[in-house]
Structure formats: structure tokens, C-alpha cells
Amino acid sequence: MLLAAASAGLVAACAPRSKFRTYEGPEVTGIVVAKSDRRMYLVHDGRVLETYRIDLGQAPAGPKRFEGDGRTPEGTYLIDRRNPASRYHLSLGISYPNPSDRAFAAAAGKSPGGDIFIHGRSGRGGRPDWTAGCIAVSDRAIEEIYAMVREGTPITIHP
């Protein structure tokens, strides 16, 4: 019996850690991204709950205007979807493009692009600002964020 208990403990210790966490703290009522500081803040009624270091699109200065410009959007959007099977560990979708983004791109005869997410780095290493316009955090951080943030949460992205 002792051997069986020891074996069960060993198997549990070797089992892979789940990327899905639980969160029972205050509701995240907003996300604020400061692109120039490379920081993202999860807030509850104006009080910062967590702060994360971020990477941005490969051309981080200025707002996203067109598909392929490598920029991260600026403005206020919503978290509009969750992807538990993301190729970047986990991801939360951002509601870019909004009607204003679409109109700006259409006036230039271009596509505004889309599929902008907060996601993990999944082994991308230390190269900064490598995404196609998304906001990247460590895999450990996206696990926390994914547990804390619900669909419909507003996200404001500042220059």
C-alpha cells in the first residue's frame, strides 16, 4: 500500500501542469495598455490588480491602420472571444477593427486587418515587438489573464 501511494504521488508530480487556472478575486472591469511603457494593467473600478510587461507589433509606433502594417491598435475595444487552443498558448480576442477603423482603411482602399489578440509568447524568446499587431505576454501571464478576464471587458490601448 505504501508503494502504491508513493507511485501515485510520483505520477502526480510528473503530470503536466494545466494552463487553465481559476480566479476568485475582484472582477476585472477594464484593461489598460500603455504601448510606450510596454505595460498592460488589469483594473477593477480604477484600481490596478495586476501589471504585465508586453511586446507589441513589429512597428509599434502609431495606431494600426491597415492589414500587414505590423502595428498594434490604439483606442477602446472589447475582449470579444477566448481561444483555448491558440498557437500562442492561450489568447483573448480584441474587437479590432471597429467601425472607425474600417472606415479609415476603406477610404484608403485597404483592408484594416483583424485577428488582434492578447496572447502568450510560446517560446518566442526575448526579441521585443515581434507580433503582427497583437499584444504578447509570457505564457504564465496569459494563463493568469485568461482566468481573470471575461468576454465584454473593455480594453483601452494608449500610445
DRENDO-1510 file (C-alpha; in Angstrom, 1 decimal, always signed):
<recs>
REC; n; res; u; v; w
REC; 1; MET; +0.0; +0.0; +0.0 .
REC; 2; LEU; +2.9; +2.4; +0.8 .
REC; 3; LEU; +4.4; +1.7; -2.6 .
REC; 4; ALA; +1.1; +2.4; -4.3 .
REC; 5; ALA; +0.8; +5.7; -2.5 .
REC; 6; ALA; +4.3; +6.7; -3.4 .
REC; 7; SER; +3.8; +5.7; -7.0 .
REC; 8; ALA; +0.6; +7.8; -7.2 .
REC; 9; GLY; +2.4; +10.8; -5.8 .
REC; 10; LEU; +5.2; +10.4; -8.3 .
REC; 11; VAL; +2.8; +10.2; -11.2 .
REC; 12; ALA; +1.0; +13.4; -10.0 .
REC; 13; ALA; +4.3; +15.2; -9.7 .
REC; 14; CYS; +5.2; +14.3; -13.2 .
REC; 15; ALA; +1.8; +15.2; -14.7 .
REC; 16; PRO; +1.9; +18.3; -16.9 .
REC; 17; ARG; +0.7; +21.5; -15.3 .
REC; 18; SER; -2.6; +22.7; -16.7 .
REC; 19; LYS; -2.6; +26.0; -18.5 .
REC; 20; PHE; -6.1; +26.6; -17.2 .
REC; 21; ARG; -6.3; +28.4; -13.9 .
REC; 22; THR; -9.0; +29.7; -11.7 .
REC; 23; TYR; -9.5; +33.2; -10.3 .
REC; 24; GLU; -11.7; +34.2; -7.5 .
REC; 25; GLY; -10.6; +37.8; -6.9 .
REC; 26; PRO; -12.2; +41.1; -7.8 .
REC; 27; GLU; -13.8; +41.4; -11.3 .
REC; 28; VAL; -11.5; +42.8; -13.9 .
REC; 29; THR; -13.6; +45.8; -15.1 .
REC; 30; GLY; -11.1; +47.0; -17.6 .
REC; 31; ILE; -7.7; +46.6; -19.3 .
REC; 32; VAL; -5.4; +49.5; -19.9 .
REC; 33; VAL; -2.4; +49.2; -22.3 .
REC; 34; ALA; +0.4; +51.8; -22.3 .
REC; 35; LYS; +2.2; +51.0; -25.5 .
REC; 36; SER; +5.1; +53.4; -24.9 .
REC; 37; ASP; +5.8; +51.9; -21.5 .
REC; 38; ARG; +5.2; +48.3; -22.7 .
REC; 39; ARG; +2.8; +47.6; -19.9 .
REC; 40; MET; -0.7; +46.2; -19.5 .
REC; 41; TYR; -2.8; +46.8; -16.4 .
REC; 42; LEU; -5.8; +44.8; -15.3 .
REC; 43; VAL; -8.0; +47.1; -13.3 .
REC; 44; HIS; -11.1; +46.8; -11.0 .
REC; 45; ASP; -13.0; +50.1; -10.8 .
REC; 46; GLY; -9.9; +52.1; -11.4 .
REC; 47; ARG; -7.6; +50.1; -9.0 .
REC; 48; VAL; -4.7; +48.2; -10.6 .
REC; 49; LEU; -5.0; +44.5; -9.9 .
REC; 50; GLU; -2.1; +43.2; -12.0 .
REC; 51; THR; +0.6; +44.7; -14.2 .
REC; 52; TYR; +2.3; +42.8; -17.1 .
REC; 53; ARG; +5.2; +43.5; -19.4 .
REC; 54; ILE; +4.2; +43.3; -23.0 .
REC; 55; ASP; +5.5; +43.0; -26.5 .
REC; 56; LEU; +3.7; +44.7; -29.4 .
REC; 57; GLY; +3.6; +44.6; -33.2 .
REC; 58; GLN; +6.8; +44.9; -35.1 .
REC; 59; ALA; +6.1; +48.6; -35.9 .
REC; 60; PRO; +4.7; +49.7; -32.5 .
REC; 61; ALA; +4.6; +53.5; -33.0 .
REC; 62; GLY; +1.2; +54.8; -34.1 .
REC; 63; PRO; -2.2; +53.1; -34.4 .
REC; 64; LYS; -3.0; +50.1; -36.6 .
REC; 65; ARG; -4.4; +51.4; -39.9 .
REC; 66; PHE; -4.1; +48.6; -42.4 .
REC; 67; GLU; -3.6; +44.8; -42.6 .
REC; 68; GLY; +0.1; +44.0; -42.6 .
REC; 69; ASP; +1.3; +47.3; -41.1 .
REC; 70; GLY; +2.7; +45.5; -38.0 .
REC; 71; ARG; +1.1; +48.0; -35.7 .
REC; 72; THR; -1.0; +47.4; -32.5 .
REC; 73; PRO; -4.3; +49.2; -32.5 .
REC; 74; GLU; -4.9; +52.3; -30.3 .
REC; 75; GLY; -8.3; +53.1; -28.9 .
REC; 76; THR; -11.0; +51.4; -26.9 .
REC; 77; TYR; -12.2; +48.0; -27.8 .
REC; 78; LEU; -13.7; +44.9; -26.1 .
REC; 79; ILE; -12.4; +41.5; -25.3 .
REC; 80; ASP; -14.7; +39.6; -27.7 .
REC; 81; ARG; -13.6; +36.0; -27.8 .
REC; 82; ARG; -11.4; +33.4; -26.0 .
REC; 83; ASN; -9.2; +30.9; -27.7 .
REC; 84; PRO; -8.1; +28.0; -25.5 .
REC; 85; ALA; -6.4; +26.3; -28.5 .
REC; 86; SER; -4.3; +29.3; -29.6 .
REC; 87; ARG; -0.9; +28.5; -31.2 .
REC; 88; TYR; +0.4; +31.1; -28.8 .
REC; 89; HIS; -0.6; +29.1; -25.7 .
REC; 90; LEU; -3.9; +30.9; -24.9 .
REC; 91; SER; -5.4; +34.1; -26.3 .
REC; 92; LEU; -8.1; +36.7; -25.8 .
REC; 93; GLY; -9.5; +38.4; -28.9 .
REC; 94; ILE; -9.7; +42.2; -29.2 .
REC; 95; SER; -12.7; +43.6; -31.2 .
REC; 96; TYR; -10.4; +45.4; -33.7 .
REC; 97; PRO; -11.4; +46.7; -36.2 .
REC; 98; ASN; -14.2; +48.9; -35.0 .
REC; 99; PRO; -16.4; +50.9; -37.5 .
REC; 100; SER; -14.0; +53.9; -37.4 .
REC; 101; ASP; -11.0; +51.6; -38.2 .
REC; 102; ARG; -12.9; +50.0; -41.1 .
REC; 103; ALA; -13.9; +53.4; -42.5 .
REC; 104; PHE; -10.3; +54.8; -42.3 .
REC; 105; ALA; -9.0; +51.7; -44.2 .
REC; 106; ALA; -11.8; +51.8; -46.7 .
REC; 107; ALA; -11.2; +55.4; -47.5 .
REC; 108; ALA; -7.6; +54.4; -48.4 .
REC; 109; GLY; -8.8; +51.4; -50.4 .
REC; 110; LYS; -7.2; +48.9; -48.0 .
REC; 111; SER; -8.2; +46.3; -45.5 .
REC; 112; PRO; -8.0; +47.2; -41.8 .
REC; 113; GLY; -6.9; +43.7; -40.9 .
REC; 114; GLY; -8.1; +41.8; -37.9 .
REC; 115; ASP; -7.4; +38.9; -35.6 .
REC; 116; ILE; -5.8; +41.0; -32.9 .
REC; 117; PHE; -5.3; +39.2; -29.6 .
REC; 118; ILE; -3.6; +39.3; -26.2 .
REC; 119; HIS; -1.6; +36.0; -26.3 .
REC; 120; GLY; +1.3; +34.2; -24.9 .
REC; 121; ARG; +4.9; +34.2; -26.3 .
REC; 122; SER; +5.1; +30.4; -26.7 .
REC; 123; GLY; +8.9; +30.2; -27.0 .
REC; 124; ARG; +9.4; +33.3; -29.0 .
REC; 125; GLY; +12.4; +34.2; -26.8 .
REC; 126; GLY; +13.5; +37.7; -25.9 .
REC; 127; ARG; +13.0; +39.5; -29.2 .
REC; 128; PRO; +10.8; +42.6; -28.5 .
REC; 129; ASP; +7.9; +43.7; -30.5 .
REC; 130; TRP; +7.6; +40.7; -32.8 .
REC; 131; THR; +3.9; +40.3; -33.3 .
REC; 132; ALA; +1.8; +41.2; -36.3 .
REC; 133; GLY; -0.1; +43.7; -34.2 .
REC; 134; CYS; -1.1; +41.6; -31.2 .
REC; 135; ILE; -0.2; +42.2; -27.5 .
REC; 136; ALA; +2.1; +39.4; -26.2 .
REC; 137; VAL; +2.8; +38.4; -22.6 .
REC; 138; SER; +4.6; +35.5; -21.1 .
REC; 139; ASP; +2.8; +32.1; -21.2 .
REC; 140; ARG; +2.5; +32.2; -17.4 .
REC; 141; ALA; +1.0; +35.7; -17.6 .
REC; 142; ILE; -1.6; +34.8; -20.3 .
REC; 143; GLU; -2.7; +31.9; -18.0 .
REC; 144; GLU; -3.5; +34.4; -15.3 .
REC; 145; ILE; -5.1; +36.9; -17.7 .
REC; 146; TYR; -7.2; +34.2; -19.3 .
REC; 147; ALA; -8.6; +33.2; -15.9 .
REC; 148; MET; -9.2; +36.8; -14.8 .
REC; 149; VAL; -10.7; +38.5; -17.9 .
REC; 150; ARG; -14.2; +37.8; -19.3 .
REC; 151; GLU; -15.7; +38.5; -22.7 .
REC; 152; GLY; -17.1; +42.0; -22.9 .
REC; 153; THR; -14.3; +43.5; -20.8 .
REC; 154; PRO; -13.2; +46.9; -22.2 .
REC; 155; ILE; -9.6; +47.3; -23.3 .
REC; 156; THR; -8.1; +50.8; -23.9 .
REC; 157; ILE; -4.9; +50.9; -25.7 .
REC; 158; HIS; -2.9; +54.2; -25.4 .
REC; 159; PRO; +0.1; +55.3; -27.5 .
</recs>
